[in-house]
Amino acid sequence: MKYKAVIFDLDGTLLDTISDISDSMNASLEKYNFSTFSEEEYKYFVGKGIDVLIRKIMETLKIEESVFDLLKKEYIDEYAKRNNAKTQIYPGVMDLINRLQNSNLLVNILSNKPHFQTVDVVAYYFKDFKFDEIYGKKVEFKIKPDPTSALDLIAHLNISADEVLYVGDTNTDIETAINAGFDSVGVLWGFRKRKELIEAGADYIVEKPMDIYKIIVGDGNDFKSR
């Protein structure tokens, strides 16, 4: 096989987290009598980490900068209460990652969610599966699409960029893959649409998790985006 490792984004790729994220952020906003947003709107706020999420909301609502730290703390506290309330593993994901591991591929996560939240959520939902590397947003790295965290991850795996397939649901993920030199897969069950993924430069677009395995074993021509 061409690939030795698969790196997955987390939110919108492995886990449908949007309800818990939106409920937590809305609860934080309501405490201070700010307007709230729909889950569909949050799908376009998320993707670049907690700081960008909050700043997009503040910009939309014209909230002054002095409130940033307060809202961030409130959100972290609220999400800690709710991060396993409505979140679900997407259908077919467990079958895929078990198939990958049984095929001796390295299976990893790279997320813009804060590292401590990433580790907690993965431990809860994937308690019977051991990922090779789990990277949330760490203080020493910039957020995706900066490739530094991705390249550090593969350095720990002792593999090269051309041996990696990167899987995500947003333009941020596809841009991360391009910046790191990985082949990329955009998934259609997540938070964004086909048009965004194609315009970002995804190599493949898939509708079902097991389509990713077909790409890995060399039967992925039907999923090429161009």
C-alpha positions as CSV (number, residue, x, y, z in Angstrom):
1,M,0.0,0.0,0.0
2,K,1.1,3.6,-0.7
3,Y,0.1,4.9,2.7
4,K,1.4,3.9,6.0
5,A,-0.7,6.3,8.1
6,V,-4.0,8.0,8.1
7,I,-4.5,11.3,10.0
8,F,-8.1,12.2,10.9
9,D,-9.5,15.6,11.9
10,L,-11.9,15.1,14.9
11,D,-14.9,17.4,14.9
12,G,-17.1,16.8,11.8
13,T,-14.9,13.9,10.7
14,L,-14.9,11.2,13.3
15,L,-17.3,12.8,15.8
16,D,-20.5,14.8,15.2
17,T,-19.9,17.3,18.0
18,I,-21.8,20.3,16.7
19,S,-24.7,20.0,19.1
20,D,-22.5,20.0,22.2
21,I,-20.4,22.8,20.9
22,S,-23.4,25.0,20.0
23,D,-25.2,24.3,23.2
24,S,-22.1,25.1,25.3
25,M,-21.4,28.4,23.4
26,N,-25.0,29.4,23.5
27,A,-25.2,28.8,27.2
28,S,-22.2,31.0,27.6
29,L,-23.7,33.8,25.5
30,E,-27.0,33.6,27.3
31,K,-25.4,34.2,30.7
32,Y,-24.5,37.7,29.5
33,N,-27.7,38.3,27.5
34,F,-26.0,38.0,24.1
35,S,-27.8,36.6,21.1
36,T,-27.3,32.9,20.3
37,F,-26.8,31.0,17.0
38,S,-28.1,27.9,15.3
39,E,-26.2,24.7,14.8
40,E,-26.0,25.4,11.1
41,E,-24.3,28.7,11.8
42,Y,-21.8,27.0,14.2
43,K,-20.7,24.7,11.4
44,Y,-19.1,27.7,9.8
45,F,-17.8,29.2,13.0
46,V,-15.8,26.1,14.1
47,G,-12.8,24.6,12.5
48,K,-9.9,26.8,13.5
49,G,-9.9,26.3,17.3
50,I,-11.6,27.9,20.3
51,D,-10.1,31.3,20.0
52,V,-11.2,31.8,16.4
53,L,-14.6,30.4,17.3
54,I,-15.1,33.0,20.0
55,R,-13.6,35.9,18.0
56,K,-16.0,35.1,15.0
57,I,-18.9,35.2,17.4
58,M,-17.7,38.4,19.0
59,E,-17.2,40.0,15.6
60,T,-20.7,39.0,14.5
61,L,-22.3,40.3,17.6
62,K,-20.0,43.4,17.9
63,I,-18.9,42.4,21.4
64,E,-16.0,44.3,22.7
65,E,-12.6,42.7,23.0
66,S,-12.5,43.0,26.8
67,V,-15.1,40.2,27.0
68,F,-12.9,37.6,25.2
69,D,-11.3,35.9,28.2
70,L,-14.6,35.8,30.1
71,L,-16.4,34.1,27.2
72,K,-13.6,31.7,26.6
73,K,-13.6,30.6,30.2
74,E,-17.3,30.2,30.2
75,Y,-17.3,28.1,27.1
76,I,-14.6,25.8,28.4
77,D,-16.6,25.3,31.6
78,E,-19.8,24.7,29.7
79,Y,-18.3,22.3,27.2
80,A,-16.8,20.3,30.1
81,K,-20.3,19.7,31.3
82,R,-21.7,18.8,27.8
83,N,-18.9,17.2,25.7
84,N,-20.6,13.8,25.8
85,A,-24.2,14.9,26.0
86,K,-25.2,14.7,22.3
87,T,-21.9,14.0,20.5
88,Q,-21.9,10.8,18.5
89,I,-19.5,8.8,16.4
90,Y,-20.5,9.1,12.7
91,P,-22.0,5.9,11.3
92,G,-19.3,3.7,9.8
93,V,-16.4,5.4,11.4
94,M,-15.6,2.6,13.9
95,D,-15.7,0.0,11.2
96,L,-13.3,2.0,9.2
97,I,-10.7,2.7,11.9
98,N,-10.8,-1.0,13.0
99,R,-10.2,-2.0,9.4
100,L,-7.3,0.4,9.1
101,Q,-5.7,-0.9,12.3
102,N,-6.2,-4.5,11.2
103,S,-4.4,-3.6,7.9
104,N,-1.4,-2.4,10.0
105,L,-1.9,1.3,9.2
106,L,-1.1,3.9,11.7
107,V,-4.3,5.7,12.8
108,N,-4.0,9.2,14.2
109,I,-6.0,12.4,15.1
110,L,-5.0,16.0,14.5
111,S,-7.5,18.6,15.7
112,N,-7.7,22.3,16.4
113,K,-9.8,21.6,19.5
114,P,-7.7,22.3,22.6
115,H,-5.4,19.3,23.4
116,F,-7.0,18.6,26.8
117,Q,-10.5,18.6,25.3
118,T,-9.3,16.4,22.4
119,V,-7.8,13.8,24.7
120,D,-10.9,13.8,27.0
121,V,-13.4,13.4,24.1
122,V,-11.4,10.7,22.3
123,A,-10.9,8.7,25.6
124,Y,-14.7,8.8,26.2
125,Y,-15.9,7.9,22.7
126,F,-13.0,5.6,21.5
127,K,-12.2,3.9,24.8
128,D,-11.8,0.5,23.1
129,F,-9.5,1.9,20.3
130,K,-5.9,3.0,20.7
131,F,-4.8,5.7,18.3
132,D,-1.1,5.9,17.5
133,E,-0.9,9.7,18.0
134,I,-3.5,12.2,19.2
135,Y,-2.8,15.9,18.7
136,G,-5.2,18.6,19.8
137,K,-4.2,22.2,19.6
138,K,-0.9,22.5,21.7
139,V,0.5,25.7,22.8
140,E,3.8,25.2,21.0
141,F,2.0,25.0,17.6
142,K,-0.1,27.3,15.5
143,I,-3.5,26.2,14.5
144,K,-4.2,24.3,11.3
145,P,-3.8,25.0,8.4
146,D,-0.3,25.7,9.6
147,P,1.4,22.4,9.0
148,T,3.8,22.4,11.9
149,S,1.8,20.2,14.2
150,A,1.1,17.7,11.3
151,L,4.8,17.5,10.5
152,D,5.7,17.0,14.2
153,L,3.1,14.2,14.4
154,I,4.6,12.3,11.4
155,A,8.1,12.8,12.8
156,H,7.0,10.9,15.9
157,L,5.7,8.2,13.6
158,N,9.0,8.1,11.6
159,I,7.3,8.3,8.3
160,S,7.4,10.8,5.3
161,A,4.7,13.1,4.1
162,D,4.0,11.1,0.9
163,E,3.1,8.1,3.1
164,V,0.2,10.0,4.8
165,L,-3.5,10.3,3.9
166,Y,-5.2,13.2,5.7
167,V,-8.9,13.1,6.2
168,G,-11.1,16.1,7.2
169,D,-14.4,17.9,6.6
170,T,-13.4,21.6,6.0
171,N,-11.2,23.7,3.8
172,T,-8.9,24.1,6.9
173,D,-8.2,20.4,6.8
174,I,-7.5,20.3,3.1
175,E,-5.2,23.3,3.3
176,T,-3.4,21.6,6.2
177,A,-2.8,18.5,4.0
178,I,-1.5,20.6,1.1
179,N,0.8,22.6,3.4
180,A,2.2,19.4,4.9
181,G,2.6,17.6,1.6
182,F,-0.1,15.0,2.3
183,D,-2.7,13.5,0.0
184,S,-6.2,14.7,1.2
185,V,-9.7,13.3,1.5
186,G,-12.7,15.6,2.1
187,V,-15.7,14.0,3.8
188,L,-19.3,14.9,3.0
189,W,-20.9,13.8,6.3
190,G,-19.3,16.6,8.3
191,F,-19.8,20.3,8.7
192,R,-19.1,21.7,5.2
193,K,-20.2,21.1,1.6
194,R,-18.6,19.5,-1.5
195,K,-17.9,22.8,-3.2
196,E,-15.8,24.1,-0.3
197,L,-13.7,20.9,-0.3
198,I,-13.1,20.9,-4.0
199,E,-12.2,24.5,-4.1
200,A,-9.7,24.0,-1.3
201,G,-8.0,21.3,-3.4
202,A,-9.0,18.0,-1.9
203,D,-7.6,15.0,-3.8
204,Y,-10.6,12.8,-3.0
205,I,-14.2,13.4,-1.9
206,V,-16.1,10.6,-0.1
207,E,-19.6,10.1,1.1
208,K,-19.1,7.1,3.3
209,P,-16.2,6.2,5.7
210,M,-15.4,2.9,4.1
211,D,-14.7,4.7,0.8
212,I,-11.5,5.9,2.5
213,Y,-10.3,2.3,2.8
214,K,-11.0,1.8,-0.9
215,I,-8.7,4.8,-1.6
216,I,-6.0,3.3,0.5
217,V,-6.0,-0.1,-1.2
218,G,-5.8,1.5,-4.6
219,D,-9.4,1.4,-5.6
220,G,-10.2,5.1,-5.2
221,N,-10.4,6.5,-8.7
222,D,-14.2,7.0,-8.4
223,F,-13.6,9.4,-5.5
224,K,-11.0,11.7,-7.2
225,S,-12.2,15.3,-7.0
226,R,-10.8,16.2,-10.4
